[in-house]
Amino acid sequence: MVFDGIIFSLIVGFLRKGNLRALAQLKLKGGWIFPLLLVVEIAVFMLQNDSKLLGQFSGSIYIVVYVLGLLFLLMNRKNPGFILILLGVFLNFLVMVTNGGRMPVSLHAASILEPGYLDILKEQLYAKHTSLTESTKLGFLGDIIPITDPYPRTQIISIGDVVMNIGAFLFIQYLMLRHPAAKKKQEGSLSLKGGEIK
């Protein structure tokens, strides 16, 4: 869902005549943390069912990944939208840490997905997810919101995902429209048009 939110934010930014010039000047504290965490999470996802030991500790690894991600966001909280991104990630982290390091998924909401997904969710480890049951803590923060037609990609999201995407939208709109580098190009375009009119 985060990837979808980024694509949507970029489309809106371009429709508003924004640009990506600010990306060249973007400096985030601990910028190396995010790609490293992404690699670790993908590696655990791919190997946790092949390695009994990794599968046993995968929940703890996901918790560590989230803690480091929260620290990264905290260090960069002054950027527009990052407080909301931080809040969204924290809500996801909260429900995961209280449920063994895994995100609870509503089986009822998951009925919109392919039948095979439900079987995998019940029978083996799938990414960082687990079935939402009566014993699940803070289940309302889990993946309980189904998204289907007319949305192009059927999926289930959490309240934290929604908050996170709002923050990402605000940040990307700032980069594309209100960042000094983005404004510089816009002001230059306006001056050129003004010269042509004269």
C-alpha positions in Angstrom: 0.0 0.0 0.0 2.9 2.4 0.7 4.1 1.9 -2.9 0.6 2.7 -4.2 0.5 5.8 -2.1 3.8 7.0 -3.4 2.7 6.5 -7.0 -0.6 8.3 -6.4 1.3 11.2 -4.7 3.7 11.6 -7.6 0.8 11.6 -10.1 -1.0 14.3 -8.1 2.2 16.3 -7.8 2.7 16.3 -11.6 -0.9 17.2 -12.2 -0.3 20.2 -9.9 2.7 21.1 -12.2 5.2 20.0 -9.6 8.7 18.6 -10.4 11.3 16.3 -8.9 14.2 18.7 -8.8 14.2 18.6 -4.9 15.2 14.9 -4.9 18.7 15.9 -5.9 19.0 18.0 -2.8 17.2 15.7 -0.4 19.3 14.9 2.6 17.9 12.5 5.2 19.7 11.7 8.4 20.7 8.0 8.4 19.6 7.7 4.8 21.4 4.3 4.5 19.1 2.8 7.2 15.9 2.4 5.0 17.5 0.5 2.1 19.3 -1.8 4.5 16.1 -2.6 6.4 14.3 -3.2 3.1 17.0 -5.8 2.1 16.7 -7.5 5.5 12.9 -7.7 5.3 12.9 -9.1 1.8 15.6 -11.7 2.8 13.6 -12.8 5.8 10.4 -13.1 3.7 12.1 -15.2 1.1 14.0 -17.6 3.5 11.9 -17.9 6.7 10.0 -21.0 5.4 13.2 -22.7 4.3 15.1 -22.2 7.6 13.5 -23.4 10.8 15.8 -21.2 12.9 15.1 -18.1 10.8 11.4 -18.8 10.9 11.6 -19.1 14.7 13.3 -15.7 15.0 11.7 -13.9 12.1 9.1 -12.2 14.3 11.9 -10.7 16.4 13.8 -9.6 13.3 10.7 -7.8 12.1 10.4 -6.0 15.4 14.1 -4.9 15.2 13.5 -3.7 11.6 10.5 -1.6 12.8 12.5 -0.2 15.8 15.3 1.0 13.5 12.7 2.3 11.0 11.1 4.3 13.8 14.5 5.7 14.8 15.1 6.8 11.2 11.8 8.6 11.0 12.3 10.2 14.4 15.7 11.6 13.3 14.0 13.1 10.2 10.7 14.2 11.9 11.2 17.8 10.9 10.5 17.0 7.3 6.8 17.8 6.3 4.6 14.7 6.7 7.2 12.7 8.6 5.3 12.9 11.9 2.3 11.2 10.3 4.5 8.6 8.7 6.1 8.0 12.1 2.7 7.7 13.7 1.5 5.3 11.0 4.6 3.1 11.4 4.3 3.2 15.2 0.6 2.0 15.0 1.7 -1.0 12.8 4.7 -1.6 15.1 2.4 -1.5 18.2 0.1 -4.2 17.0 3.0 -6.3 15.7 5.0 -6.2 18.9 2.0 -7.2 21.0 1.4 -10.2 18.7 4.8 -11.8 18.4 6.3 -9.5 15.8 3.6 -10.2 13.1 0.8 -8.2 11.6 -2.6 -9.7 12.3 -4.7 -10.1 9.1 -8.5 -10.4 9.3 -9.5 -13.7 7.5 -12.8 -12.1 6.7 -11.2 -9.1 5.0 -8.7 -11.5 3.3 -11.6 -13.3 1.6 -11.3 -10.7 -1.2 -7.8 -12.1 -2.0 -6.9 -15.3 -3.9 -8.0 -18.4 -1.9 -4.4 -19.6 -1.9 -3.4 -16.7 0.3 -5.7 -17.8 3.1 -4.3 -21.3 3.0 -0.7 -20.0 3.2 -1.6 -17.6 6.0 -3.1 -20.5 8.1 -0.5 -23.1 7.3 2.9 -21.4 7.1 4.8 -18.2 7.6 3.9 -15.5 5.1 5.9 -12.2 5.1 5.3 -10.6 8.5 1.6 -11.6 8.7 -0.5 -13.9 10.9 -4.2 -14.7 11.2 -6.3 -12.4 13.3 -8.0 -14.5 16.0 -10.0 -14.0 19.2 -6.7 -14.0 21.1 -5.2 -11.3 19.0 -4.3 -8.1 20.9 -5.2 -4.7 19.4 -6.7 -6.4 16.4 -8.4 -3.2 15.2 -4.9 -2.0 14.3 -4.2 -5.0 12.1 -4.9 -5.5 8.4 -8.7 -5.2 8.6 -9.5 -2.8 5.8 -10.2 -4.5 2.4 -9.7 -2.6 -0.8 -11.1 -4.0 -4.0 -12.9 -2.8 -7.2 -12.8 -0.2 -8.6 -9.3 0.1 -7.0 -6.9 -1.5 -9.5 -5.1 -3.7 -6.9 -7.0 -5.8 -4.4 -5.4 -5.7 -1.0 -5.9 -5.3 2.8 -4.5 -2.4 4.8 -4.4 -1.2 8.4 -5.2 2.1 10.0 -1.4 2.6 10.3 -1.1 2.2 6.6 -3.7 4.9 6.0 -2.0 7.4 8.3 1.4 6.5 6.8 0.2 7.2 3.3 -1.3 10.5 4.3 2.1 11.5 5.7 3.9 10.3 2.5 1.5 12.3 0.4 2.2 15.5 2.3 6.0 14.9 2.1 6.0 14.3 -1.7 3.7 17.3 -2.3 6.2 19.4 -0.4 9.1 18.1 -2.4 7.4 18.6 -5.7 5.8 22.0 -5.1 7.0 23.8 -2.0 10.7 22.8 -1.6 13.0 25.7 -2.5 14.4 23.7 -5.4 11.0 23.0 -6.8 9.9 26.6 -6.4 13.0 27.9 -8.2 12.1 26.1 -11.4 8.5 27.3 -11.1 9.6 30.9 -10.6 12.0 30.6 -13.5 9.2 29.4 -15.8 6.9 32.3 -14.7 9.7 34.8 -15.4 10.2 33.4 -18.9 6.6 33.6 -19.7 6.5 37.2 -18.4 9.4 38.1 -20.7 7.6 36.6 -23.7 4.4 38.6 -23.0 6.4 41.8 -22.8 
